[in-house]
Amino acid sequence: MNLSLDAGFTPGMLPAAPLVVSLLQGLVIGAGLIVAIGAQNAFVLRQGLRREYALRVAAICALCDLALIALGVAGFAPLLAANPLLMQLARWGGVAWLCWQAWLALGRARRPQVLSPAAGAGDSARRVVLATLGVTLLNPHVYLDTLVMLGLIGSQQASPPAFVAGAALASLIWFFGLVGLAQWLAPRLRDPRWWRGIDLGVALVMLWVALHLALG
């Protein structure tokens, strides 16, 4: 699969084009999978509002994403590629999963919810780190999104490392943005209209990726 954005270029016109395209695709697809209402985002926003180990929490979330995406691209996806049957199952399973995620995003856009940080008393650094790892790594969706979907798509890019960098950058921007702009974002993320726009964008990204994955 080649989710190409540079169809109008010819080889040699822009030598860095494949790298840039892979980077941008990683950024867009990674953001589409990361930005959704969930326990992890609510927890990160809460820590940002409380200014309680917020940068540490954002760093842990971003590093976990980076590790899982890199493992998916460099390890899991090549194992699938070595078995044509598993590759086809993963491919069409990925198409089904992406369509399902798009459908869920459209459902959220029709009935938008809000992201509200959970309340709680002050915790020690150790408890905050363990809680961050829990909301990040005990969510089965994170493995489908990173190891399987991003791994499968990233391994087929012209520049897989650039794709990993783009997806990791999306994670970095999102989590550090949540904690850094928590005071500004909190009232807006409680506004259903913001989430309607976000979920419509997520649905479009998921359908776009599913189409290109299906076309091979």
C-alpha positions as CSV (number, residue, x, y, z in Angstrom):
1,M,0.0,0.0,0.0
2,N,1.2,3.5,-0.8
3,L,-1.0,6.3,0.6
4,S,0.7,8.7,-1.7
5,L,0.1,12.5,-1.7
6,D,2.7,13.3,-4.3
7,A,1.1,12.0,-7.5
8,G,2.0,15.2,-9.3
9,F,5.7,14.9,-8.7
10,T,8.2,13.0,-10.8
11,P,11.2,11.2,-9.3
12,G,14.0,13.7,-9.0
13,M,11.8,16.8,-8.7
14,L,11.7,16.5,-5.0
15,P,14.1,13.9,-3.6
16,A,12.8,14.2,-0.1
17,A,9.2,13.7,-1.2
18,P,8.8,10.1,-0.1
19,L,10.2,10.9,3.3
20,V,8.0,13.9,3.8
21,V,4.9,12.1,2.5
22,S,5.5,9.2,4.9
23,L,6.1,11.7,7.8
24,L,2.8,13.6,7.0
25,Q,0.9,10.3,6.7
26,G,2.2,9.1,10.0
27,L,1.2,12.5,11.6
28,V,-2.3,12.5,10.1
29,I,-3.1,8.8,10.7
30,G,-1.5,8.8,14.1
31,A,-3.6,11.8,15.2
32,G,-6.8,10.2,13.8
33,L,-6.2,7.2,16.1
34,I,-5.0,9.1,19.2
35,V,-7.5,11.9,19.4
36,A,-10.7,10.5,20.9
37,I,-12.5,10.7,24.2
38,G,-11.2,8.1,26.5
39,A,-9.8,7.5,30.0
40,Q,-6.2,8.2,29.0
41,N,-7.0,11.7,27.6
42,A,-9.2,12.5,30.6
43,F,-6.4,11.5,32.9
44,V,-3.8,13.5,31.1
45,L,-6.0,16.6,31.0
46,R,-6.7,16.2,34.7
47,Q,-3.0,16.1,35.5
48,G,-2.5,19.2,33.3
49,L,-5.2,21.1,35.2
50,R,-3.8,20.1,38.5
51,R,-0.2,20.7,37.4
52,E,0.7,17.4,39.1
53,Y,3.6,15.6,37.4
54,A,1.9,16.7,34.1
55,L,5.0,16.7,31.9
56,R,6.0,13.3,33.2
57,V,2.6,11.9,32.4
58,A,2.7,13.3,28.9
59,A,6.2,12.0,28.3
60,I,5.1,8.5,29.5
61,C,2.1,8.4,27.2
62,A,4.1,9.7,24.2
63,L,7.0,7.3,24.8
64,C,4.7,4.3,25.1
65,D,3.1,5.2,21.8
66,L,6.5,5.6,20.2
67,A,7.7,2.2,21.5
68,L,4.5,0.4,20.4
69,I,4.4,2.0,16.9
70,A,8.1,1.3,16.3
71,L,7.6,-2.3,17.4
72,G,4.6,-2.7,15.1
73,V,6.4,-1.3,12.1
74,A,9.8,-3.0,12.7
75,G,8.6,-6.3,14.3
76,F,5.0,-7.2,14.1
77,A,4.2,-6.1,10.5
78,P,7.2,-7.9,9.0
79,L,6.0,-11.1,10.7
80,L,2.6,-10.7,9.0
81,A,4.3,-9.9,5.7
82,A,6.1,-13.3,5.9
83,N,2.8,-15.1,5.8
84,P,0.6,-14.1,2.9
85,L,-2.6,-15.5,4.6
86,L,-2.0,-13.7,7.8
87,M,-1.2,-10.6,5.8
88,Q,-4.5,-10.7,4.0
89,L,-6.4,-11.4,7.2
90,A,-4.7,-8.4,8.9
91,R,-5.3,-6.2,5.9
92,W,-9.1,-6.9,5.7
93,G,-9.4,-7.0,9.4
94,G,-7.7,-3.6,9.4
95,V,-10.2,-2.3,6.8
96,A,-13.1,-3.6,9.0
97,W,-11.6,-2.1,12.1
98,L,-11.1,1.3,10.5
99,C,-14.6,1.3,9.1
100,W,-15.9,0.4,12.5
101,Q,-13.9,3.2,14.1
102,A,-15.3,5.7,11.5
103,W,-18.8,4.5,12.2
104,L,-18.2,5.1,16.0
105,A,-16.8,8.5,15.3
106,L,-19.8,9.5,13.2
107,G,-22.0,8.2,16.0
108,R,-20.2,10.4,18.5
109,A,-20.5,13.4,16.1
110,R,-24.3,12.9,15.9
111,R,-24.4,12.7,19.7
112,P,-21.3,14.5,20.9
113,Q,-20.0,13.9,24.4
114,V,-17.4,15.9,26.3
115,L,-14.0,15.3,27.8
116,S,-14.1,16.0,31.5
117,P,-11.0,15.5,33.7
118,A,-11.7,13.1,36.6
119,A,-11.5,14.4,40.1
120,G,-9.2,13.1,42.7
121,A,-6.9,13.8,45.5
122,G,-3.2,14.6,45.1
123,D,-1.1,11.5,44.5
124,S,2.6,10.6,44.8
125,A,4.8,10.5,41.8
126,R,4.9,6.7,41.9
127,R,1.1,6.4,42.0
128,V,0.8,8.9,39.1
129,V,3.3,7.0,37.0
130,L,1.6,3.6,37.7
131,A,-1.8,5.2,36.9
132,T,-0.4,6.6,33.7
133,L,1.0,3.2,32.6
134,G,-2.3,1.6,33.6
135,V,-4.6,3.8,31.5
136,T,-2.1,3.6,28.6
137,L,-1.1,-0.1,28.5
138,L,-4.2,-1.8,29.9
139,N,-6.4,-0.5,27.1
140,P,-6.6,-3.2,24.4
141,H,-7.4,-0.6,21.8
142,V,-3.9,0.8,22.1
143,Y,-2.4,-2.4,20.7
144,L,-4.8,-2.6,17.8
145,D,-4.1,1.1,17.0
146,T,-0.3,1.0,17.3
147,L,1.0,-2.6,16.9
148,V,-1.5,-3.7,14.2
149,M,-2.9,-0.7,12.4
150,L,0.0,1.8,12.5
151,G,2.5,-1.1,12.2
152,L,0.8,-2.5,9.1
153,I,0.4,0.8,7.4
154,G,3.8,2.1,8.4
155,S,5.7,-1.0,7.2
156,Q,4.4,-0.4,3.7
157,Q,5.5,3.3,3.5
158,A,8.3,4.5,1.2
159,S,10.0,5.5,4.5
160,P,8.8,3.5,7.5
161,P,11.1,5.4,9.9
162,A,9.6,8.7,8.8
163,F,6.1,7.3,9.3
164,V,7.0,6.2,12.8
165,A,8.4,9.7,13.5
166,G,5.2,11.3,12.2
167,A,2.9,9.2,14.2
168,A,5.1,9.7,17.3
169,L,5.1,13.4,16.7
170,A,1.2,13.4,16.6
171,S,1.3,11.6,20.0
172,L,3.8,14.1,21.3
173,I,1.9,17.2,20.2
174,W,-1.4,15.8,21.5
175,F,-0.3,14.8,25.0
176,F,2.0,17.8,25.6
177,G,-0.7,20.0,24.2
178,L,-3.2,18.6,26.6
179,V,-1.1,19.3,29.6
180,G,0.5,22.6,28.4
181,L,-2.8,24.1,27.3
182,A,-5.0,22.4,29.9
183,Q,-6.4,25.7,31.3
184,W,-7.4,26.9,27.8
185,L,-8.5,23.5,26.5
186,A,-10.6,22.3,29.4
187,P,-13.7,24.6,28.9
188,R,-13.5,24.0,25.1
189,L,-13.2,20.2,25.4
190,R,-16.4,20.4,27.5
191,D,-18.2,21.9,24.5
192,P,-19.9,19.2,22.4
193,R,-19.4,21.3,19.2
194,W,-15.7,20.9,19.4
195,W,-16.0,17.2,19.7
196,R,-18.4,17.1,16.8
197,G,-15.8,18.7,14.5
198,I,-13.0,16.5,15.9
199,D,-15.0,13.3,15.4
200,L,-16.0,14.2,11.9
201,G,-12.4,14.7,11.1
202,V,-11.5,11.4,12.7
203,A,-14.2,9.6,10.7
204,L,-12.9,11.0,7.4
205,V,-9.3,10.0,8.2
206,M,-10.4,6.5,9.1
207,L,-12.4,6.1,5.9
208,W,-9.5,7.5,3.8
209,V,-7.0,5.0,5.4
210,A,-9.5,2.1,5.0
211,L,-10.0,2.9,1.3
212,H,-6.3,2.9,0.6
213,L,-5.7,-0.2,2.7
214,A,-8.5,-2.0,0.8
215,L,-7.1,-0.9,-2.6
216,G,-3.7,-2.3,-1.6
